[in-house]
């Protein structure tokens, strides 16, 4: 019997997905929710989101790059958004396998791969495993330079049973409040939180979040980044100066691991610069993606 998390009142099934944008594909661990945009003959760009915010986090990026003629893919990681919440270990192997199978099913090759926050370790691990598939690599405020310093609540939820109890009783309010810290611009917070809440009503969300924490997806992946650096792939690194989620000073670790990375600081901006300041970030992305490999 699964733990009865409060507020998770609905099953994620075909009926729940009716009217939801994007498409759905059955992979080995369950259904993945994804969206393809832009020119089918354009250069592929694949967007991988982070720890808990699903693919709407890429709204400005997806729309811009699609309009510029790229073939853009974004998708919900397992346990998030409208993708299934399989009862498995939410570790780096699950997330890289999901990406592998999705790309294979959609026949996407020679991709430009972008990872936000926890998407950084996922894309880095994928690039190490399949370097022949990657044309360019984009990292946006990536996790994994150092282990994330967890709050007292998140440290406690690692403990069996107690973690389920605390996340079940107090997790919803804490998580919704916590994502506000991703943004430096207060005016964006309320709309962002309302979009975030949608996924929380479906059973399995908190179990997936808890498993992700317990399987060290917020730990250090610096050795993975160092291996990526040795591949010599064209790499773009973006970081919001006021990032409180992945502190700005972590950029030095990534730059040491990938010394050839093109680095851009986004001022007056938090953890999600592409969302918060698309007018500044989009031209940087476009220039990088149009440079010859």
Secondary structure as GFF3:
##gff-version 3
##sequence-region A 1 293
A	DSSP	alpha_helix	14	17	.	.	.	ID=ss1
A	DSSP	beta_strand	23	27	.	.	.	ID=ss2
A	DSSP	beta_strand	30	38	.	.	.	ID=ss3
A	DSSP	beta_strand	44	48	.	.	.	ID=ss4
A	DSSP	three_ten_helix	55	58	.	.	.	ID=ss5
A	DSSP	alpha_helix	59	67	.	.	.	ID=ss6
A	DSSP	beta_strand	71	75	.	.	.	ID=ss7
A	DSSP	alpha_helix	92	106	.	.	.	ID=ss8
A	DSSP	beta_strand	111	116	.	.	.	ID=ss9
A	DSSP	alpha_helix	118	129	.	.	.	ID=ss10
A	DSSP	three_ten_helix	131	133	.	.	.	ID=ss11
A	DSSP	beta_strand	134	140	.	.	.	ID=ss12
A	DSSP	alpha_helix	152	156	.	.	.	ID=ss13
A	DSSP	alpha_helix	162	179	.	.	.	ID=ss14
A	DSSP	three_ten_helix	180	182	.	.	.	ID=ss15
A	DSSP	three_ten_helix	186	188	.	.	.	ID=ss16
A	DSSP	alpha_helix	189	197	.	.	.	ID=ss17
A	DSSP	three_ten_helix	198	201	.	.	.	ID=ss18
A	DSSP	alpha_helix	205	214	.	.	.	ID=ss19
A	DSSP	alpha_helix	222	231	.	.	.	ID=ss20
A	DSSP	beta_strand	234	240	.	.	.	ID=ss21
A	DSSP	three_ten_helix	248	250	.	.	.	ID=ss22
A	DSSP	alpha_helix	251	257	.	.	.	ID=ss23
A	DSSP	beta_strand	262	266	.	.	.	ID=ss24
A	DSSP	alpha_helix	273	276	.	.	.	ID=ss25
A	DSSP	alpha_helix	278	290	.	.	.	ID=ss26
###
